[in-house]
Structures are given as C-alpha cells and as structure tokens.
Amino acid sequence: MRYEKGLFFSVLIFLLPVIVMAQSMERDVFETSEGDLEIYFVGHASLIFKYRGKTIHIDPTNMVGDYSKLPKADLVFITHEHGDHFDPKALEQISTAETTIVTTPTVAQQCENSIVMQNGDRNTIEGLPVEAVPAYNIVHERSKGVPFHPKGIGNGYVISFGDMRVYIAGDTENIPEMKVLKNIDIAFLPMNIPYTMTPEMVADATRSFNPKILYPYHFSETDTSKIVDLLNNEKVEVRIRNMK
C-alpha cells in the first residue's frame, strides 16, 4: 500500500500519542456486550479507558504521567480536589472544546462547564450510565477529628460499559456504602496507608460487594502481596499493576 508523503506524516502524527501510550503503559482488555474496554495504567490513581472510540481519563495528574504526550480526552472523571487526583495543568493538556468533565462540587469551582455529581447521584454521560458513590475516611485522620477525606466531599464512580460495571473508588476506606454495591465486575480500591485503606480494609471492602476482578491502586509503598494473601481463598481475581 502506498501513501503520499504528506498523508503518511499526518497519519503518523495523529497516531503518535497512542503509540507512546501503548509502549509505556500496561494495558488490559475486556470484552463487553458493546465492544472491548481497554484499560491503561498511568500510575497512582490515574487511568485511561478506551471504549467505543472514546478516550476516558480518570484523575489525570502530571505527578504520575506527562499528559502533554497522552491522548486528548473525550471524557474525564475527577474524584476529588487533592493534587494527586486533580491537576488543572494536566486537565488543560488533555482537554479540547469537546471534552466532558465529570467531578465534585468542590472541584467544579475550578472547572468551568463541568458536570457536577454528588454522592448518590446517577446520570448517563456520553452514553455511559454513571453512579457517584461516597468516598471518605472513617478511621484515618489528618488530626484529631479531621479525617483525610471528609464524608460528602469526594466521589467514587461506578461506570457501566455495556454489561460491564467498573467501580473506581477514589480516596476512601471500607465504608458502609460499599455493602450495597451490586454486580461490580472490576473494582479499583485504594491501598495507601494512612490516607486510604490498609490491605485488611481492602480485603473487607472486597468481600462486602464481591467484584470479579480487584485492582489495588493508589498504593504507594504498601506491600501488595498482603492483599493477594488475604484474598487467596476468595473468588475474586486480584491483579497487581504499577499503580504506586
């Protein structure tokens, strides 16, 4: 097959961000009722989903990736306002006039024209059913009486990709609201002591709603082998990726 020189370079430039992404990140692919869901693991709490021709960013931040080199976003989900989850510069680098941003009331004060979801809200965004789930600390505190993540501020999100339900928990502990989650296929649960959960908390959370696949994420220096051991006899598949 022959290409005109100008066309060849135009195609190459268009594909370059995807090529860079594929070479530098781990990727898992899942078959859904409406096409493949590709998950790219940027690092920490930052993820990229590719689904039905759309690029979906989760908590983009330049703390873990160079977002000037990553694909533009059709859709962005931000769980809360902390800098390792909300980075205005990274958001600017991946946004276009067509990008839809979904976030919390606090973050929305710094993001014009974003779609605001509060704990318990449900919406259909870009054709995807989305549920906002509470994300907060019960035990771990910044100082006495001041949790690292107060109740009512942050979101987790349950996003449905065809018949596959993916839960991105945000910064949270094993809160009671997890026990009412149903039919979760893939769960991303944070395991970063002291800010989120211990491995024991993650194991308890996992048992409370029984996802098919668990990705510990946002785990910093926490020993991921502990959660593998704790859930060794459970039905859930634990997948460890580079999500420090």
ROFIZA-288725 format. One record per atom (N, C-alpha, C): x, y, z. Coordinates in steps of 0.02 Angstrom, whole numbers. Atoms other than C-alpha are relative to their C-alpha. Layout:
<atoms>
east:X	north:Y	up:Z
...
</atoms>
This chain:
<atoms>
east:43	north:-60	up:0
east:0	north:0	up:0
east:44	north:62	up:0
east:-40	north:-60	up:5
east:69	north:170	up:-49
east:-35	north:59	up:35
east:26	north:-61	up:-32
east:48	north:334	up:47
east:35	north:60	up:-32
east:-32	north:-63	up:16
east:79	north:509	up:-12
east:40	north:22	up:61
east:-45	north:-18	up:-55
east:220	north:581	up:93
east:-36	north:42	up:53
east:34	north:-43	up:-48
east:113	north:717	up:172
east:-52	north:-37	up:40
east:52	north:39	up:-34
east:-27	north:597	up:212
east:32	north:-47	up:50
east:-34	north:46	up:-46
east:95	north:473	up:290
east:18	north:34	up:65
east:-21	north:-34	up:-61
east:164	north:601	up:410
east:-59	north:25	up:40
east:61	north:-21	up:-36
east:-10	north:665	up:452
east:-28	north:-58	up:41
east:24	north:59	up:-36
east:-63	north:489	up:499
east:46	north:-16	up:58
east:-49	north:15	up:-53
east:97	north:462	up:598
east:-9	north:48	up:59
east:9	north:-49	up:-53
east:72	north:623	up:697
east:-64	north:-14	up:38
east:64	north:14	up:-32
east:-109	north:577	up:731
east:5	north:-61	up:47
east:-5	north:61	up:-38
east:-61	north:404	up:795
east:53	north:2	up:54
east:-57	north:0	up:-45
east:94	north:454	up:893
east:-20	north:-4	up:74
east:17	north:7	up:-70
east:7	north:483	up:1062
east:-22	north:-70	up:18
east:23	north:68	up:-14
east:-75	north:312	up:1050
east:59	north:-48	up:2
east:-60	north:42	up:1
east:92	north:231	up:1004
east:40	north:9	up:64
east:-37	north:-14	up:-62
east:179	north:316	up:1151
east:-35	north:-32	up:59
east:38	north:28	up:-55
east:39	north:263	up:1268
east:8	north:-75	up:3
east:-4	north:72	up:2
east:44	north:83	up:1210
east:68	north:-26	up:21
east:-67	north:22	up:-15
east:232	north:72	up:1229
east:18	north:10	up:73
east:-23	north:-19	up:-66
east:245	north:149	up:1402
east:-44	north:-23	up:57
east:47	north:19	up:-53
east:95	north:81	up:1498
east:-23	north:-72	up:-8
east:34	north:64	up:1
east:24	north:-85	up:1546
east:-72	north:10	up:-25
east:68	north:-4	up:27
east:-142	north:-123	up:1462
east:-36	north:-66	up:11
east:43	north:59	up:-4
east:-283	north:-245	up:1500
east:-61	north:14	up:-44
east:57	north:-6	up:45
east:-426	north:-277	up:1379
east:-55	north:-48	up:23
east:58	north:39	up:-21
east:-600	north:-337	up:1425
east:-54	north:3	up:-54
east:55	north:3	up:48
east:-740	north:-393	up:1311
east:-65	north:18	up:36
east:66	north:-17	up:-27
east:-908	north:-310	up:1347
east:-53	north:-13	up:-53
east:55	north:12	up:48
east:-1078	north:-326	up:1265
east:-2	north:51	up:-56
east:1	north:-53	up:50
east:-1043	north:-167	up:1166
east:70	north:17	up:-25
east:-68	north:-12	up:25
east:-860	north:-186	up:1118
east:52	north:-6	up:55
east:-54	north:8	up:-49
east:-691	north:-200	up:1201
east:10	north:62	up:42
east:-22	north:-53	up:-46
east:-643	north:-97	up:1353
east:74	north:-10	up:12
east:-72	north:1	up:-13
east:-457	north:-57	up:1359
east:15	north:44	up:60
east:-20	north:-38	up:-60
east:-382	north:-1	up:1525
east:75	north:8	up:-1
east:-70	north:-16	up:-3
east:-214	north:86	up:1530
east:15	north:27	up:70
east:-17	north:-16	up:-69
east:-125	north:106	up:1697
east:55	north:54	up:0
east:-48	north:-55	up:2
east:-41	north:277	up:1705
east:43	north:-1	up:63
east:-35	north:2	up:-64
east:4	north:267	up:1890
east:-41	north:31	up:55
east:34	north:-27	up:-59
east:-59	north:303	up:2066
east:-76	north:-8	up:-7
east:73	north:5	up:10
east:-245	north:344	up:2039
east:-20	north:19	up:-71
east:14	north:-24	up:68
east:-231	north:394	up:1856
east:-6	north:-59	up:-48
east:15	north:54	up:47
east:-308	north:280	up:1724
east:-24	north:30	up:-66
east:30	north:-18	up:63
east:-358	north:289	up:1543
east:-41	north:-60	up:-25
east:43	north:50	up:31
east:-505	north:192	up:1470
east:-10	north:18	up:-73
east:18	north:-9	up:71
east:-530	north:169	up:1283
east:-61	north:-44	up:-14
east:62	north:38	up:8
east:-706	north:118	up:1236
east:-42	north:31	up:-56
east:43	north:-21	up:55
east:-809	north:129	up:1077
east:25	north:66	up:-32
east:-30	north:-58	up:33
east:-690	north:257	up:1001
east:11	north:61	up:45
east:-8	north:-56	up:-46
east:-687	north:368	up:1156
east:58	north:-13	up:48
east:-55	north:2	up:-49
east:-541	north:408	up:1272
east:-25	north:32	up:65
east:26	north:-21	up:-65
east:-588	north:422	up:1455
east:56	north:1	up:51
east:-53	north:-7	up:-51
east:-465	north:489	up:1584
east:-30	north:1	up:70
east:19	north:1	up:-71
east:-479	north:456	up:1771
east:56	north:35	up:39
east:-47	north:-35	up:-44
east:-394	north:579	up:1892
east:68	north:14	up:-34
east:-64	north:-14	up:33
east:-262	north:643	up:1769
east:43	north:49	up:41
east:-46	north:-45	up:-34
east:-109	north:720	up:1852
east:70	north:-11	up:-25
east:-69	north:3	up:23
east:66	north:761	up:1794
east:48	north:-27	up:54
east:-41	north:32	up:-52
east:130	north:690	up:1959
east:20	north:-70	up:-20
east:-14	north:70	up:18
east:124	north:518	up:1877
east:9	north:-11	up:-75
east:-7	north:8	up:73
east:125	north:548	up:1689
east:6	north:67	up:-34
east:-7	north:-61	up:40
east:168	north:675	up:1556
east:-62	north:6	up:-45
east:64	north:-3	up:36
east:-7	north:722	up:1498
east:4	north:41	up:-64
east:-9	north:-34	up:64
east:61	north:832	up:1360
east:10	north:-50	up:-57
east:-13	north:52	up:50
east:102	north:668	up:1270
east:-55	north:-53	up:-3
east:52	north:51	up:-2
east:-57	north:572	up:1309
east:-61	north:22	up:-42
east:56	north:-16	up:45
east:-216	north:563	up:1203
east:-48	north:50	up:30
east:51	north:-47	up:-22
east:-345	north:701	up:1213
east:-61	north:-38	up:28
east:56	north:33	up:-34
east:-496	north:661	up:1320
east:-67	north:18	up:-31
east:70	north:-11	up:15
east:-674	north:640	up:1265
east:-39	north:11	up:66
east:34	north:-1	up:-64
east:-724	north:617	up:1447
east:51	north:-6	up:55
east:-45	north:2	up:-58
east:-637	north:648	up:1614
east:-41	north:-7	up:63
east:30	north:6	up:-66
east:-686	north:590	up:1788
east:51	north:20	up:52
east:-44	north:-21	up:-55
east:-610	north:677	up:1940
east:-35	north:-16	up:65
east:32	north:24	up:-61
east:-642	north:601	up:2111
east:-1	north:52	up:57
east:0	north:-52	up:-52
east:-590	north:747	up:2223
east:57	north:49	up:-13
east:-40	north:-58	up:14
east:-486	north:903	up:2240
east:74	north:-6	up:16
east:-71	north:5	up:-19
east:-318	north:838	up:2306
east:44	north:-3	up:-63
east:-44	north:-10	up:57
east:-170	north:871	up:2192
east:21	north:-64	up:-36
east:-17	north:63	up:34
east:-134	north:687	up:2157
east:-60	north:-30	up:-36
east:60	north:21	up:36
east:-309	north:674	up:2083
east:-26	north:55	up:-47
east:23	north:-57	up:40
east:-348	north:848	up:2016
east:58	north:45	up:-14
east:-57	north:-40	up:22
east:-213	north:936	up:1917
east:-25	north:43	up:-58
east:27	north:-43	up:53
east:-278	north:1087	up:1817
east:44	north:1	up:-62
east:-44	north:-1	up:59
east:-123	north:1085	up:1705
east:-9	north:-62	up:-42
east:10	north:62	up:37
east:-144	north:902	up:1658
east:-68	north:0	up:-34
east:67	north:-4	up:29
east:-328	north:932	up:1630
east:-1	north:43	up:-62
east:-5	north:-45	up:58
east:-289	north:1076	up:1513
east:35	north:-35	up:-59
east:-39	north:32	up:52
east:-164	north:970	up:1417
east:-40	north:-53	up:-39
east:38	north:53	up:34
east:-291	north:833	up:1376
east:-69	north:23	up:-22
east:67	north:-24	up:15
east:-446	north:942	up:1355
east:-3	north:33	up:-69
east:16	north:-37	up:60
east:-524	north:1005	up:1195
east:-68	north:34	up:12
east:66	north:-33	up:-6
east:-681	north:1107	up:1163
east:-56	north:-51	up:8
east:51	north:52	up:-2
east:-774	north:941	up:1155
east:5	north:-44	up:62
east:-11	north:43	up:-58
east:-709	north:865	up:1318
east:-54	north:12	up:53
east:48	north:-3	up:-55
east:-838	north:825	up:1452
east:36	north:-18	up:65
east:-32	north:11	up:-65
east:-778	north:837	up:1633
east:-53	north:-13	up:52
east:46	north:19	up:-54
east:-870	north:750	up:1775
east:38	north:4	up:65
east:-38	north:-10	up:-61
east:-823	north:799	up:1950
east:-46	north:18	up:59
east:35	north:-16	up:-62
east:-873	north:851	up:2126
east:-15	north:74	up:4
east:13	north:-72	up:-8
east:-946	north:1018	up:2182
east:62	north:41	up:16
east:-60	north:-37	up:-19
east:-779	north:1069	up:2258
east:46	north:12	up:-60
east:-43	north:-7	up:59
east:-677	north:1035	up:2100
east:-34	north:43	up:-53
east:36	north:-38	up:51
east:-813	north:1112	up:1991
east:9	north:75	up:8
east:-13	north:-71	up:-10
east:-773	north:1281	up:2068
east:61	north:24	up:-41
east:-59	north:-17	up:40
east:-610	north:1273	up:1968
east:-5	north:-27	up:-72
east:10	north:28	up:67
east:-680	north:1186	up:1812
east:-65	north:27	up:-29
east:60	north:-28	up:31
east:-799	north:1286	up:1706
east:-34	north:-53	up:-43
east:41	north:42	up:43
east:-941	north:1194	up:1619
east:8	north:-75	up:13
east:-5	north:71	up:-17
east:-910	north:1030	up:1710
east:-68	north:-26	up:22
east:60	north:33	up:-26
east:-1047	north:906	up:1753
east:13	north:-19	up:72
east:-10	north:11	up:-72
east:-1065	north:901	up:1942
east:-42	north:-59	up:22
east:35	north:55	up:-32
east:-1109	north:740	up:2030
east:16	north:-1	up:74
east:-8	north:7	up:-72
east:-1136	north:723	up:2216
east:-13	north:-73	up:20
east:10	north:68	up:-24
east:-1137	north:565	up:2320
east:-72	north:-22	up:-9
east:67	north:27	up:10
east:-1285	north:459	up:2268
east:-32	north:18	up:-67
east:28	north:-20	up:64
east:-1316	north:545	up:2101
east:10	north:-55	up:-53
east:-4	north:44	up:58
east:-1349	north:444	up:1943
east:-11	north:43	up:-62
east:7	north:-38	up:62
east:-1330	north:508	up:1766
east:23	north:-44	up:-58
east:-27	north:32	up:60
east:-1299	north:450	up:1588
east:40	north:52	up:-37
east:-47	north:-50	up:27
east:-1147	north:539	up:1517
east:37	north:-31	up:-59
east:-30	north:26	up:61
east:-1085	north:515	up:1339
east:-21	north:-72	up:-13
east:28	north:66	up:12
east:-1197	north:363	up:1331
east:17	north:-52	up:53
east:-21	north:46	up:-53
east:-1122	north:285	up:1490
east:-40	north:13	up:64
east:31	north:-8	up:-65
east:-1228	north:256	up:1646
east:53	north:8	up:54
east:-50	north:-16	up:-51
east:-1134	north:332	up:1794
east:-35	north:9	up:67
east:24	north:-9	up:-68
east:-1164	north:321	up:1981
east:56	north:31	up:42
east:-50	north:-30	up:-45
east:-1073	north:433	up:2107
east:-8	north:-32	up:69
east:0	north:37	up:-63
east:-1027	north:335	up:2263
east:40	north:39	up:52
east:-39	north:-36	up:-51
east:-970	north:413	up:2428
east:71	north:-28	up:6
east:-70	north:19	up:-11
east:-782	north:410	up:2464
east:25	north:41	up:59
east:-21	north:-37	up:-59
east:-719	north:455	up:2637
east:35	north:-45	up:50
east:-33	north:36	up:-55
east:-618	north:406	up:2791
east:-46	north:-8	up:60
east:33	north:11	up:-64
east:-690	north:331	up:2948
east:51	north:-1	up:56
east:-51	north:11	up:-52
east:-530	north:289	up:3043
east:58	north:48	up:-6
east:-62	north:-37	up:8
east:-381	north:380	up:2970
east:-13	north:76	up:-2
east:11	north:-72	up:-8
east:-367	north:564	up:3019
east:64	north:40	up:-11
east:-55	north:-47	up:8
east:-257	north:712	up:2974
east:21	north:27	up:69
east:-9	north:-18	up:-71
east:-276	north:770	up:3154
east:-63	north:-22	up:36
east:57	north:27	up:-38
east:-398	north:725	up:3292
east:-65	north:32	up:-23
east:65	north:-24	up:23
east:-574	north:740	up:3223
east:-1	north:25	up:-71
east:-4	north:-25	up:69
east:-513	north:788	up:3049
east:23	north:-56	up:-47
east:-19	north:55	up:45
east:-516	north:641	up:2925
east:37	north:26	up:-61
east:-35	north:-19	up:62
east:-402	north:644	up:2774
east:-49	north:17	up:-55
east:52	north:-11	up:51
east:-558	north:636	up:2666
east:-68	north:0	up:35
east:64	north:-6	up:-36
east:-717	north:701	up:2749
east:-58	north:-28	up:-42
east:59	north:27	up:34
east:-884	north:623	up:2707
east:-36	north:55	up:-38
east:39	north:-46	up:41
east:-982	north:708	up:2568
east:40	north:43	up:-48
east:-42	north:-42	up:43
east:-833	north:788	up:2479
east:21	north:-36	up:-64
east:-26	north:37	up:58
east:-761	north:654	up:2364
east:-50	north:-49	up:-28
east:39	north:51	up:34
east:-838	north:535	up:2240
east:42	north:-61	up:-18
east:-20	north:56	up:41
east:-807	north:360	up:2183
east:-49	north:-2	up:-58
east:46	north:5	up:56
east:-887	north:315	up:2017
east:-9	north:-73	up:-21
east:14	north:64	up:33
east:-973	north:159	up:1952
east:-23	north:17	up:-71
east:13	north:-15	up:71
east:-970	north:168	up:1762
east:-17	north:-65	up:-35
east:21	north:60	up:38
east:-1062	north:43	up:1652
east:23	north:5	up:-72
east:-22	north:6	up:69
east:-977	north:-7	up:1490
east:-36	north:-61	up:-29
east:42	north:56	up:21
east:-1111	north:-112	up:1407
east:-23	north:-38	up:61
east:20	north:41	up:-57
east:-1140	north:-257	up:1527
east:53	north:-4	up:54
east:-54	north:2	up:-49
east:-979	north:-224	up:1624
east:-2	north:62	up:45
east:3	north:-55	up:-48
east:-985	north:-119	up:1783
east:69	north:8	up:34
east:-66	north:-14	up:-27
east:-822	north:-37	up:1838
east:-6	north:51	up:57
east:3	north:-43	up:-59
east:-802	north:41	up:2011
east:69	north:30	up:12
east:-61	north:-37	up:-18
east:-666	north:174	up:2035
east:-14	north:34	up:66
east:22	north:-19	up:-68
east:-671	north:204	up:2222
east:23	north:69	up:21
east:-26	north:-63	up:-26
east:-570	north:365	up:2239
east:35	north:-12	up:66
east:-34	north:6	up:-64
east:-492	north:400	up:2408
east:-51	north:-14	up:54
east:52	north:21	up:-46
east:-594	north:304	up:2534
east:26	north:-57	up:44
east:-11	north:61	up:-38
east:-596	north:172	up:2668
east:-57	north:-48	up:-16
east:52	north:51	up:10
east:-709	north:18	up:2679
east:-64	north:22	up:33
east:58	north:-34	up:-28
east:-865	north:121	up:2708
east:-63	north:-42	up:-9
east:63	north:39	up:4
east:-1042	north:52	up:2737
east:-32	north:2	up:-69
east:33	north:-7	up:65
east:-1100	north:117	up:2567
east:25	north:-52	up:-51
east:-24	north:52	up:46
east:-992	north:-15	up:2482
east:-42	north:-63	up:3
east:37	north:62	up:-10
east:-1101	north:-153	up:2552
east:-62	north:-5	up:-44
east:61	north:1	up:42
east:-1247	north:-102	up:2440
east:18	north:-1	up:-74
east:-19	north:4	up:70
east:-1146	north:-106	up:2279
east:-18	north:-68	up:-28
east:22	north:63	up:30
east:-1211	north:-238	up:2159
east:34	north:-9	up:-69
east:-22	north:20	up:68
east:-1142	north:-330	up:2007
east:61	north:40	up:-25
east:-61	north:-33	up:20
east:-970	north:-250	up:2006
east:47	north:-51	up:-32
east:-46	north:45	up:35
east:-858	north:-333	up:1878
east:73	north:16	up:16
east:-69	north:-23	up:-12
east:-699	north:-230	up:1905
east:-1	north:54	up:53
east:-4	north:-51	up:-52
east:-653	north:-131	up:2060
east:72	north:24	up:8
east:-64	north:-32	up:-17
east:-510	north:-9	up:2088
east:-7	north:27	up:71
east:5	north:-20	up:-70
east:-484	north:8	up:2276
east:68	north:26	up:24
east:-63	north:-30	up:-21
east:-352	north:122	up:2355
east:29	north:-35	up:61
east:-32	north:35	up:-55
east:-225	north:48	up:2475
east:63	north:37	up:20
east:-56	north:-44	up:-15
east:-115	north:190	up:2533
east:-5	north:23	up:73
east:0	north:-16	up:-71
east:-83	north:196	up:2720
east:39	north:65	up:12
east:62	north:1	up:-38
east:-131	north:308	up:2810
east:-59	north:34	up:-34
east:50	north:-43	up:31
east:-231	north:406	up:2683
east:-63	north:-36	up:-21
east:59	north:37	up:22
east:-346	north:269	up:2623
east:-5	north:-65	up:40
east:11	north:63	up:-34
east:-355	north:83	up:2663
east:63	north:-40	up:12
east:-49	north:52	up:-11
east:-243	north:-47	up:2740
east:-19	north:-60	up:-43
east:19	north:61	up:37
east:-235	north:-215	up:2649
east:-60	north:-36	up:32
east:56	north:32	up:-35
east:-354	north:-282	up:2782
east:-66	north:35	up:-16
east:61	north:-38	up:18
east:-479	north:-144	up:2744
east:-21	north:-15	up:-72
east:16	north:16	up:70
east:-466	north:-179	up:2558
east:-31	north:-69	up:-6
east:29	north:67	up:1
east:-499	north:-363	up:2590
east:-72	north:1	up:25
east:68	north:-5	up:-26
east:-652	north:-320	up:2695
east:-47	north:33	up:-51
east:40	north:-34	up:51
east:-715	north:-200	up:2561
east:-16	north:-47	up:-57
east:10	north:47	up:56
east:-691	north:-331	up:2426
east:-52	north:-52	up:17
east:48	north:51	up:-21
east:-787	north:-461	up:2524
east:-71	north:28	up:6
east:67	north:-30	up:-11
east:-930	north:-338	up:2552
east:-41	north:5	up:-64
east:40	north:-6	up:62
east:-978	north:-323	up:2367
east:24	north:-47	up:-55
east:-21	north:56	up:43
east:-881	north:-465	up:2283
east:10	north:17	up:-74
east:-15	north:-11	up:71
east:-809	north:-393	up:2122
east:32	north:-62	up:-31
east:-33	north:57	up:33
east:-748	north:-517	up:1993
east:76	north:11	up:-3
east:-71	north:-16	up:5
east:-580	north:-427	up:1973
east:14	north:60	up:45
east:-22	north:-55	up:-43
east:-491	north:-317	up:2100
east:68	north:25	up:-23
east:-64	north:-34	up:10
east:-356	north:-192	up:2056
east:13	north:43	up:61
east:-22	north:-50	up:-50
east:-273	north:-117	up:2211
east:34	north:56	up:-38
east:-34	north:-56	up:33
east:-219	north:57	up:2159
east:14	north:53	up:52
east:-15	north:-53	up:-48
east:-152	north:216	up:2237
east:32	north:-30	up:62
east:-24	north:37	up:-58
east:-46	north:102	up:2347
east:69	north:21	up:25
east:-64	north:-27	up:-23
east:120	north:196	up:2361
east:48	north:-56	up:20
east:-48	north:50	up:-21
east:240	north:89	up:2463
east:-32	north:-59	up:36
east:33	north:56	up:-32
east:109	north:-30	up:2533
east:17	north:-65	up:-36
east:-18	north:65	up:28
east:157	north:-212	up:2507
east:-61	north:-33	up:-30
east:59	north:27	up:33
east:34	north:-276	up:2378
east:-8	north:-75	up:9
east:5	north:72	up:-11
east:75	north:-457	up:2417
east:-48	north:-16	up:58
east:45	north:12	up:-57
east:-27	north:-437	up:2577
east:-72	north:-9	up:-22
east:69	north:7	up:22
east:-191	north:-411	up:2486
east:-9	north:-64	up:-41
east:3	north:63	up:36
east:-151	north:-557	up:2372
east:-9	north:-58	up:48
east:4	north:53	up:-50
east:-126	north:-668	up:2525
east:-68	north:1	up:36
east:62	north:-5	up:-36
east:-281	north:-602	up:2614
east:-60	north:-26	up:-40
east:56	north:21	up:43
east:-393	north:-642	up:2465
east:16	north:-64	up:-39
east:-23	north:59	up:35
east:-305	north:-801	up:2414
east:-54	north:-52	up:-9
east:52	north:52	up:3
east:-455	north:-912	up:2451
east:-68	north:27	up:-21
east:63	north:-31	up:22
east:-587	north:-792	up:2383
east:-8	north:-10	up:-75
east:14	north:9	up:71
east:-669	north:-798	up:2212
east:27	north:57	up:-43
east:-23	north:-58	up:37
east:-605	north:-626	up:2163
east:70	north:-12	up:-29
east:-66	north:1	up:30
east:-457	north:-614	up:2044
east:35	north:66	up:17
east:-38	north:-60	up:-18
east:-326	north:-492	up:2112
east:54	north:11	up:-53
east:-50	north:-18	up:50
east:-224	north:-404	up:1978
east:41	north:58	up:25
east:-45	north:-53	up:-23
east:-72	north:-302	up:2028
east:32	north:33	up:-61
east:-32	north:-39	up:53
east:-17	north:-166	up:1909
east:42	north:56	up:32
east:-45	north:-52	up:-26
east:109	north:-24	up:1928
east:-40	north:63	up:15
east:44	north:-55	up:-18
east:-7	north:96	up:2019
east:21	north:31	up:67
east:-24	north:-32	up:-61
east:103	north:170	up:2155
east:-24	north:71	up:4
</atoms>
